[in-house]
């Protein structure tokens, strides 16, 4: 008890000395010191917040067989890994883009996550979206029409997730395998996806809120859906993982990971 009382007495003495010293300082100097302290604290908080929100993660998503994993290898080491490349676990890697490996200067590494496209494994996507800087949704431009319904539903689910809408997460719809003669163009794929999403909107609008898993609705009520209505930026590009023509994917990544 004596130790506590002694500590209280010393604390009171320090407090009195501090008050006396503060009274000796001219008001203008005191105000200036307080202002500098507040400004410095605010600046440090802003810097910390900005550092925390700058992500370098790019998520590759899409149906199985769309070519996500081949794109992953092209981005990482410039190889196509000929043959069937089906991943049942997420492929992850942090690296400089292969096309930038010879560049000089400070280049930020990219953390790329290739999420399996199998329907049972798609929940893994939710583990990575909150930290993502962007999403590359890969579409097989060769087998687009047979898979149109499944592609649309998966894309719809991504575009209506809270982790995408709230953070205005940019999405690139990457039409892969466009090196093939019979591949559909990105304009055709974009129009078909917009039409199918419009159908989904209409069909799901008649379902009770309790039966809908999506977090947000797409589009503008009373208007036909287009990707330009999305809160987050949605663009459509082309690529060929097999030939290594992935410049539009790399441009998307560098636009959002700097």
C-alpha positions in Angstrom: 0.0 0.0 0.0 2.9 2.4 0.8 4.3 1.8 -2.6 1.0 2.7 -4.3 0.7 5.9 -2.2 4.2 6.9 -3.1 3.5 6.3 -6.8 0.3 8.4 -6.6 2.3 11.2 -4.9 5.0 11.2 -7.6 2.4 11.1 -10.3 0.6 14.2 -8.8 4.0 16.0 -8.7 4.7 15.2 -12.3 1.3 16.4 -13.3 1.7 19.7 -11.4 5.1 20.2 -13.0 3.7 19.5 -16.4 0.8 22.0 -15.9 3.2 24.7 -14.6 5.5 24.1 -17.6 2.6 24.4 -20.0 1.6 27.7 -18.5 5.1 29.1 -19.1 4.8 28.4 -22.8 3.4 31.2 -24.9 -0.1 30.3 -26.1 0.8 30.6 -29.8 3.7 28.2 -29.4 1.5 25.8 -27.4 -1.2 25.9 -30.1 1.4 25.3 -32.8 2.8 22.3 -31.0 -0.6 20.8 -30.6 -1.4 21.4 -34.2 1.8 19.7 -35.4 1.1 16.8 -33.1 -2.4 16.3 -34.4 -1.3 16.7 -38.1 1.5 14.2 -37.7 -0.9 11.7 -36.0 -3.4 12.1 -38.8 -0.8 11.8 -41.5 0.5 8.5 -40.0 -3.0 7.1 -39.8 -3.7 8.0 -43.5 -0.4 6.4 -44.6 -1.1 3.3 -42.6 -4.6 3.1 -44.1 -3.3 3.5 -47.6 -0.7 0.8 -47.1 -3.4 -1.5 -45.8 -5.7 -1.1 -48.7 -3.1 -1.5 -51.5 -3.4 -5.1 -52.5 -1.2 -7.0 -55.1 -3.6 -10.0 -55.4 -5.2 -10.9 -58.7 -7.7 -13.7 -58.7 -8.2 -16.0 -61.7 -11.7 -17.5 -61.8 -13.9 -19.2 -64.3 -15.2 -22.7 -65.2 -13.0 -25.7 -65.3 -11.3 -26.1 -68.6 -11.5 -22.4 -69.5 -7.7 -22.1 -69.3 -7.1 -20.3 -66.0 -4.2 -22.5 -65.0 -2.4 -22.1 -68.4 -2.8 -18.3 -68.0 -1.3 -18.6 -64.5 1.8 -20.4 -65.9 2.1 -17.9 -68.8 2.0 -15.0 -66.3 4.6 -16.6 -64.0 7.1 -18.2 -66.4 6.0 -17.8 -70.0 5.2 -21.5 -70.5 1.9 -23.0 -71.7 2.1 -26.4 -70.0 0.7 -28.2 -73.0 -2.1 -30.7 -72.4 -4.9 -30.8 -69.8 -4.1 -28.7 -66.8 -6.8 -29.1 -64.2 -6.3 -27.8 -60.7 -8.3 -29.1 -57.8 -6.5 -26.8 -55.3 -5.8 -23.1 -55.8 -2.5 -22.3 -57.5 -0.8 -19.4 -55.7 2.4 -17.5 -56.4 3.9 -14.1 -55.9 6.2 -13.1 -58.7 7.1 -10.5 -61.3 5.2 -11.0 -64.5 7.3 -13.0 -66.9 7.1 -10.3 -69.5 8.6 -7.8 -67.0 11.5 -10.1 -65.8 14.0 -8.2 -68.0 12.8 -4.7 -67.0 14.9 -2.5 -64.7 13.8 -0.4 -61.8 11.4 -1.1 -59.0 8.5 -3.4 -60.1 5.9 -4.6 -57.6 5.5 -8.4 -57.6 2.0 -9.7 -58.2 0.3 -12.3 -56.0 -1.8 -14.4 -58.5 -4.4 -17.0 -57.3 -5.9 -19.5 -59.7 -9.1 -20.7 -58.0 -10.5 -24.1 -59.1 -13.5 -23.8 -61.4 -15.3 -27.0 -60.1 -18.6 -26.0 -58.6 -17.8 -27.8 -55.3 -14.6 -25.8 -54.9 -15.8 -22.4 -55.8 -16.4 -21.3 -52.2 -12.7 -21.0 -52.0 -13.1 -17.9 -54.1 -14.6 -16.1 -51.0 -11.3 -16.6 -49.2 -9.4 -14.4 -51.7 -11.9 -11.8 -52.9 -11.7 -9.6 -49.8 -7.9 -9.1 -50.4 -8.0 -8.9 -54.2 -7.0 -6.0 -56.3 -8.9 -7.4 -59.3 -10.6 -10.4 -60.8 -9.8 -12.1 -64.2 -12.8 -14.1 -65.1 -11.7 -16.6 -67.8 -14.1 -17.7 -70.5 -13.5 -20.5 -73.0 -14.1 -18.6 -76.3 -14.2 -22.0 -78.2 -16.8 -23.8 -76.1 -18.6 -20.6 -75.0 -22.2 -21.4 -76.2 -22.5 -24.9 -74.8 -21.3 -23.5 -71.4 -23.2 -20.2 -71.6 -25.7 -20.9 -68.8 -23.0 -22.1 -66.4 -20.6 -19.2 -67.3 -23.4 -16.6 -66.8 -24.4 -18.0 -63.4 -20.9 -18.1 -62.1 -20.2 -14.5 -63.4 -23.5 -13.3 -61.9 -22.6 -14.7 -58.5 -19.2 -12.9 -58.6 -20.6 -9.6 -59.7 -23.2 -9.6 -57.0 -20.9 -10.4 -54.1 -20.5 -7.8 -51.4 -16.7 -8.2 -51.4 -16.8 -7.2 -55.1 -19.5 -4.5 -55.1 -18.6 -2.7 -51.9 -14.9 -2.5 -52.8 -15.7 -1.7 -56.5 -13.4 -4.6 -57.5 -12.5 -4.4 -61.2 -13.3 -7.4 -63.3 -11.8 -8.4 -66.6 -13.8 -11.0 -68.6 -11.0 -12.7 -70.4 -12.1 -14.5 -73.6 -9.4 -17.2 -73.8 -8.3 -19.4 -76.7 -9.0 -16.7 -79.3 -6.1 -18.0 -81.4 -8.5 -20.7 -82.7 -10.4 -20.0 -86.0 -13.8 -21.1 -84.5 -13.4 -19.0 -81.3 -16.1 -16.4 -80.7 -15.1 -12.7 -80.6 -15.1 -10.8 -77.3 -17.9 -8.5 -78.7 -20.1 -11.6 -79.3 -19.3 -13.0 -75.9 -20.0 -9.7 -74.1 -23.4 -9.3 -75.8 -24.5 -12.9 -75.0 -23.4 -12.6 -71.4 -25.4 -9.3 -71.0 -28.5 -11.0 -72.5 -28.2 -14.0 -70.2 -27.6 -11.9 -67.1 -30.7 -9.9 -68.0 -32.7 -13.2 -68.1 -31.2 -14.2 -64.7 -32.2 -10.8 -63.2 -35.8 -11.3 -64.4 -36.0 -14.9 -63.1 -34.5 -14.1 -59.8 -36.5 -11.0 -59.2 -39.6 -13.3 -58.7 -37.8 -15.3 -56.0 -38.1 -14.2 -52.3 -35.1 -12.5 -50.8 -34.6 -15.4 -48.4 -34.0 -17.8 -51.3 -31.4 -15.6 -53.0 -27.8 -16.1 -52.0 -26.5 -13.1 -53.8 -25.6 -10.0 -51.8 -26.5 -7.3 -54.3 -28.7 -6.9 -57.3 -27.2 -6.1 -60.7 -28.2 -3.3 -63.1 -30.7 -0.6 -63.0 -34.4 -1.3 -62.5 -36.5 -0.9 -65.6 -33.4 -0.9 -67.9 -31.9 -3.8 -70.0 -28.7 -4.9 -68.3 -25.3 -3.9 -69.6 -21.9 -4.2 -67.9 -21.6 -0.4 -67.9 -24.3 -0.4 -65.2 -22.1 -2.2 -62.7 -20.8 -0.2 -59.8 -17.4 -1.8 -60.3 -15.6 -1.6 -63.6 -16.2 -4.6 -65.9 -14.2 -4.9 -69.1 -13.9 -7.6 -71.8 -10.6 -8.7 -73.3 -9.0 -11.4 -75.4 -6.1 -13.8 -74.7 -4.5 -17.1 -75.8 -2.9 -18.9 -73.0 -1.5 -21.5 -75.4 0.3 -19.1 -77.7 1.3 -16.7 -74.9 -0.8 -13.8 -76.2 -1.8 -12.4 -72.8 -1.0 -8.7 -73.1 -4.5 -7.6 -72.3 -4.4 -9.6 -69.1 -1.0 -8.2 -68.1 -2.3 -4.6 -68.8 -5.3 -5.2 -66.6 -3.0 -6.5 -63.8 -0.6 -3.6 -64.0 -3.5 -1.1 -64.1 -4.5 -2.3 -60.6 -1.2 -3.5 -59.1 1.3 -0.7 -59.0 
